[in-house]
Amino acid sequence: MRKVCVITGGYGGMGHASALSLGEEYFLLVSGRDVVKLESEVRELTRLGFDVEGVRADVRDEQDVRSLASRAQALGEVACVIHTAGVSPADSVATDIVSTNAVGTVNMVKSFSPVLSEGGVMINFASMAAYSMEPTQEWLDAFAQWDSPAFFDAMMGQVGEDDGCEDSFFRDGIAYSLSKRFVLYFTQMNTERFAHRGCRILSISPGCYLTPMHEKLIANQPDVAENQLELIPEGRWGHPYEIGSLVRFLCDSAAAYITGVDILADGGSTAEVFVPQIES
Ligand SMILES: NC(=O)c1ccc[n+]([C@@H]2O[C@H](COP(=O)([O-])OP(=O)(O)OC[C@H]3O[C@@H](n4cnc5c(N)ncnc54)[C@H](OP(=O)(O)O)[C@@H]3O)[C@@H](O)[C@H]2O)c1
């Protein structure tokens, strides 16, 4: 039976890089919410010789995600799910950030946990921003409501009121950190559940990679981008193909003992910011 790899955010920077690194081994089921961009991605991956199909799905829509999971199962053995779809303050407001990153991840895990085949792996994309704020008890209480209709409101309650006075970029930034901290925490909450089915689940927290998402930040907020670059010990932005290589390793049987963790791939930024560095 053919092995299927599902990639959300399929035509995004990290989704595309993941498809390139996994396409030789798996049948690719790439997904995104824009049909035109999705068709173009399918054409490109087909041109490169990969077996691929595109399915339109908005990860905020539980029914869309369920249909994506059913299609994956119909195509073969669902071996890996690379959930890269996400939005950031570079082009989205707090409500979209929470609904896409947090609610979208709940939808993905709920729909794919029953269809992932034994030995399969699910990788959710968090962010180094998840490390920028310590989760409070109130955050954890909101996270605990992941399966309740009140979840979105509970999360937005942690972002704070939109009183029209506060800088919206500040609120959007909190929503991003909160939603990505949730991705990391929720992934870990599922470790035992996945292990019981012979599967793994983990997250990747990228730092700053040169994808369309980060290019928007560089274009719209060059000062913020410059400050970020100064705080990267590696002294450069990450390249999407580096995420592709990491994803390929994490899907391989060589990584069979790696589950329930977050892989922080940020060129050293978090250590630089939060841990006193020894002078060279
Ligand atoms: N690039 C970085 O430096 C960086 C840093 C930290 C974390 N991350 C995280 O890494 C992941 C991948 O980011 P990237 O850099 O590859 O960004 P990207 O190039 O913008 O790709 C993200 C993709 O997600 C899709 N998407 C957004 N909302 C969606 C929805 N509701 N349903 C389905 N698809 C949706 C976008 O397509 P449409 O908008 O056309 O739907 C886009 O193709 C994201 O979760 C991001 O938060 C990235």
The ligand as an SDF file (V2000), in Angstrom:
LIG
                    3D

 48 52  0  0  0  0  0  0  0  0999 V2000
    8.9510   31.7190    8.4490 N   0  0  0  0  0  0  0  0  0  0  0  0
    9.3000   31.8740    9.6920 C   0  0  0  0  0  0  0  0  0  0  0  0
   10.2890   32.5410    9.9730 O   0  0  0  0  0  0  0  0  0  0  0  0
    8.4980   31.2070   10.8140 C   0  0  0  0  0  0  0  0  0  0  0  0
    8.9310   31.4300   12.1170 C   0  0  0  0  0  0  0  0  0  0  0  0
    8.2550   30.8160   13.1570 C   0  0  0  0  0  0  0  0  0  0  0  0
    7.1730   29.9820   12.9060 C   0  0  0  0  0  0  0  0  0  0  0  0
    6.7700   29.7960   11.6210 N   0  0  0  0  0  0  0  0  0  0  0  0
    5.6140   28.9170   11.4260 C   0  0  0  0  0  0  0  0  0  0  0  0
    5.9160   27.9430   10.4600 O   0  0  0  0  0  0  0  0  0  0  0  0
    4.7410   27.6090    9.7260 C   0  0  0  0  0  0  0  0  0  0  0  0
    5.0330   27.7390    8.2300 C   0  0  0  0  0  0  0  0  0  0  0  0
    5.3400   29.0960    7.9690 O   0  0  0  0  0  0  0  0  0  0  0  0
    5.9430   29.5990    6.5950 P   0  0  0  0  0  0  0  0  0  0  0  0
    7.1110   30.4180    6.9500 O   0  0  0  0  0  0  0  0  0  0  0  0
    6.0680   28.4740    5.6470 O   0  0  0  0  0  0  0  0  0  0  0  0
    4.7730   30.5990    6.1850 O   0  0  0  0  0  0  0  0  0  0  0  0
    4.0440   30.7850    4.7850 P   0  0  0  0  0  0  0  0  0  0  0  0
    5.0110   30.7280    3.6880 O   0  0  0  0  0  0  0  0  0  0  0  0
    3.1930   32.0120    4.9520 O   0  0  0  0  0  0  0  0  0  0  0  0
    3.1260   29.4860    4.7280 O   0  0  0  0  0  0  0  0  0  0  0  0
    2.0140   29.3230    5.5800 C   0  0  0  0  0  0  0  0  0  0  0  0
    0.8890   28.7350    4.7590 C   0  0  0  0  0  0  0  0  0  0  0  0
   -0.2680   28.5480    5.5820 O   0  0  0  0  0  0  0  0  0  0  0  0
   -1.4040   28.7910    4.7480 C   0  0  0  0  0  0  0  0  0  0  0  0
   -2.5640   29.1150    5.5490 N   0  0  0  0  0  0  0  0  0  0  0  0
   -2.7830   30.2280    6.2880 C   0  0  0  0  0  0  0  0  0  0  0  0
   -3.9820   30.1680    6.8620 N   0  0  0  0  0  0  0  0  0  0  0  0
   -4.5440   28.9860    6.4870 C   0  0  0  0  0  0  0  0  0  0  0  0
   -5.7820   28.3490    6.7540 C   0  0  0  0  0  0  0  0  0  0  0  0
   -6.7070   28.9120    7.5420 N   0  0  0  0  0  0  0  0  0  0  0  0
   -6.0150   27.1470    6.2070 N   0  0  0  0  0  0  0  0  0  0  0  0
   -5.0930   26.5460    5.4150 C   0  0  0  0  0  0  0  0  0  0  0  0
   -3.9020   27.0920    5.1060 N   0  0  0  0  0  0  0  0  0  0  0  0
   -3.6370   28.3100    5.6510 C   0  0  0  0  0  0  0  0  0  0  0  0
   -0.9560   29.9770    3.8820 C   0  0  0  0  0  0  0  0  0  0  0  0
   -1.6630   30.0520    2.6620 O   0  0  0  0  0  0  0  0  0  0  0  0
   -2.9140   31.0280    2.4060 P   0  0  0  0  0  0  0  0  0  0  0  0
   -2.7280   32.2390    3.2700 O   0  0  0  0  0  0  0  0  0  0  0  0
   -2.8810   31.3080    0.9390 O   0  0  0  0  0  0  0  0  0  0  0  0
   -4.0740   30.2190    2.8170 O   0  0  0  0  0  0  0  0  0  0  0  0
    0.4900   29.6300    3.6010 C   0  0  0  0  0  0  0  0  0  0  0  0
    0.6150   28.8980    2.4190 O   0  0  0  0  0  0  0  0  0  0  0  0
    3.6360   28.5530   10.2100 C   0  0  0  0  0  0  0  0  0  0  0  0
    2.8080   27.8610   11.1190 O   0  0  0  0  0  0  0  0  0  0  0  0
    4.3980   29.6580   10.9070 C   0  0  0  0  0  0  0  0  0  0  0  0
    3.6620   30.2750   11.9350 O   0  0  0  0  0  0  0  0  0  0  0  0
    7.4040   30.3840   10.5650 C   0  0  0  0  0  0  0  0  0  0  0  0
  1  2  1  0
  2  3  2  0
  2  4  1  0
  4  5  1  0
  4 48  2  0
  5  6  2  0
  6  7  1  0
  7  8  2  0
  8  9  1  0
  8 48  1  0
  9 10  1  0
  9 46  1  0
 10 11  1  0
 11 12  1  0
 11 44  1  0
 12 13  1  0
 13 14  1  0
 14 15  2  0
 14 16  1  0
 14 17  1  0
 17 18  1  0
 18 19  2  0
 18 20  1  0
 18 21  1  0
 21 22  1  0
 22 23  1  0
 23 24  1  0
 23 42  1  0
 24 25  1  0
 25 26  1  0
 25 36  1  0
 26 27  1  0
 26 35  1  0
 27 28  2  0
 28 29  1  0
 29 30  1  0
 29 35  2  0
 30 31  1  0
 30 32  2  0
 32 33  1  0
 33 34  2  0
 34 35  1  0
 36 37  1  0
 36 42  1  0
 37 38  1  0
 38 39  2  0
 38 40  1  0
 38 41  1  0
 42 43  1  0
 44 45  1  0
 44 46  1  0
 46 47  1  0
M  CHG  2   8   1  16  -1
M  END
$$$$
